[in-house]
Amino acid sequence: MSHRASCSCGQLSVTCEGEPVRISICHCLACQQRTGSVFGVQARFPRDKVRIEGRTTRFDRIADSGNRLTYHFCPDCGSTVYWEMQAFPDLFAVAVGGFRDPKFPPPRHSVYEGVRHAWAMAPERLPMEHLD
């Protein structure tokens, strides 16, 4: 099975083969700021199963966990499409919204719930592991 995610203008895309190894929601304040939403949702795929096409601009930051994250976004429209995680060098994380697929598998993990907006969602209704 193949999944394709892209930026808003279509210039930058990733094609991921197979199923994601992890799908999670992150409520951290940095993800809220990066997405302009109240959480970010990512699907992680093995690097060797991801094909990247198009130009990217990078942004590096240190996560609350202390790990370095490198975000790759479209230099034309600004959409973050994928990122690399120092703690998981064999994986790429891809923004689930970029897949434009309402049938994409649901998240199974929720992190940084201590700063979650209570009104935004009800993760207790989903079958997932809850971490703060």
C-alpha positions as CSV (number, residue, x, y, z in Angstrom):
1,M,0.0,0.0,0.0
2,S,1.2,3.5,-0.9
3,H,0.4,6.8,0.9
4,R,1.2,10.2,-0.7
5,A,1.3,13.4,1.3
6,S,2.0,16.9,-0.1
7,C,2.1,20.5,0.8
8,S,-0.8,22.9,0.0
9,C,0.6,23.9,-3.4
10,G,1.7,20.4,-4.4
11,Q,5.4,21.4,-5.0
12,L,6.7,19.1,-2.1
13,S,5.5,15.6,-1.7
14,V,6.4,12.3,0.0
15,T,5.3,8.9,-1.0
16,C,5.3,6.3,1.8
17,E,5.2,2.6,1.1
18,G,3.4,0.3,3.6
19,E,1.7,1.0,6.8
20,P,3.0,3.6,9.3
21,V,4.9,2.1,12.3
22,R,3.3,4.7,14.6
23,I,0.5,7.3,14.4
24,S,0.3,9.8,17.2
25,I,-1.2,13.1,18.3
26,C,1.2,15.7,20.0
27,H,-0.3,18.4,22.2
28,C,3.0,20.1,23.0
29,L,3.0,23.9,22.7
30,A,5.6,23.8,20.0
31,C,3.4,21.6,17.8
32,Q,0.4,23.9,18.5
33,Q,2.5,26.8,17.4
34,R,4.0,25.0,14.3
35,T,0.6,23.8,13.0
36,G,-1.5,26.8,14.1
37,S,-3.9,24.2,15.5
38,V,-4.3,22.8,19.0
39,F,-2.3,19.6,18.2
40,G,-0.2,18.0,15.6
41,V,-0.7,14.5,14.1
42,Q,2.1,12.5,12.7
43,A,2.6,9.1,11.0
44,R,6.0,7.6,11.2
45,F,7.4,5.5,8.4
46,P,10.8,3.8,7.9
47,R,13.2,6.1,6.0
48,D,13.8,3.5,3.3
49,K,10.0,3.4,2.6
50,V,9.7,7.2,1.9
51,R,10.4,8.9,-1.4
52,I,10.7,12.7,-1.3
53,E,10.0,15.0,-4.3
54,G,10.4,18.7,-4.5
55,R,12.3,21.5,-2.7
56,T,12.3,21.9,1.0
57,T,13.4,24.5,3.5
58,R,14.5,23.3,6.9
59,F,13.9,24.4,10.5
60,D,15.7,22.7,13.4
61,R,14.6,22.9,17.0
62,I,15.2,21.1,20.3
63,A,12.0,19.4,21.5
64,D,10.8,19.4,25.1
65,S,12.3,15.9,25.3
66,G,15.8,17.3,24.5
67,N,15.9,15.7,21.1
68,R,16.6,17.6,17.9
69,L,13.8,17.8,15.3
70,T,14.3,18.9,11.7
71,Y,11.2,20.1,10.0
72,H,11.0,20.1,6.2
73,F,8.5,22.5,4.7
74,C,7.6,23.9,1.3
75,P,9.5,27.1,0.5
76,D,6.6,28.3,-1.7
77,C,3.4,27.7,0.5
78,G,5.0,27.0,3.9
79,S,3.3,23.7,4.7
80,T,5.3,21.4,6.9
81,V,5.2,18.0,5.2
82,Y,7.7,15.8,7.1
83,W,10.3,15.9,9.7
84,E,13.3,14.0,11.1
85,M,13.7,13.1,14.7
86,Q,17.2,12.7,16.2
87,A,15.9,10.1,18.6
88,F,14.5,7.9,15.7
89,P,17.1,8.3,12.9
90,D,15.6,5.4,10.9
91,L,12.1,7.1,10.6
92,F,10.5,10.0,9.0
93,A,7.4,11.6,10.5
94,V,4.8,12.8,8.1
95,A,2.0,15.3,8.8
96,V,-1.2,13.2,8.6
97,G,-3.2,16.1,7.2
98,G,-0.9,16.1,4.2
99,F,-2.3,12.8,3.1
100,R,-5.7,14.4,2.5
101,D,-7.3,11.0,3.3
102,P,-10.1,10.9,5.9
103,K,-9.8,7.1,5.9
104,F,-6.1,7.3,7.1
105,P,-5.7,5.0,10.2
106,P,-6.4,6.7,13.5
107,P,-3.7,7.6,16.0
108,R,-2.9,5.1,18.7
109,H,-0.7,7.4,20.9
110,S,-1.3,10.8,22.5
111,V,1.6,12.8,24.0
112,Y,2.0,16.0,26.0
113,E,-1.6,15.8,27.2
114,G,-0.7,18.1,30.2
115,V,-1.1,21.1,27.8
116,R,-3.9,19.6,25.8
117,H,-6.9,21.9,25.1
118,A,-9.7,20.1,26.9
119,W,-12.3,21.2,24.3
120,A,-10.3,20.2,21.3
121,M,-10.9,16.4,21.3
122,A,-11.8,13.6,23.5
123,P,-8.8,11.1,23.3
124,E,-10.3,9.0,26.1
125,R,-12.9,7.9,23.5
126,L,-10.2,6.5,21.2
127,P,-8.3,3.2,21.8
128,M,-4.9,4.7,22.4
129,E,-2.1,4.9,24.9
130,H,-2.1,8.2,26.8
131,L,1.2,9.8,27.9
132,D,1.8,13.1,29.5
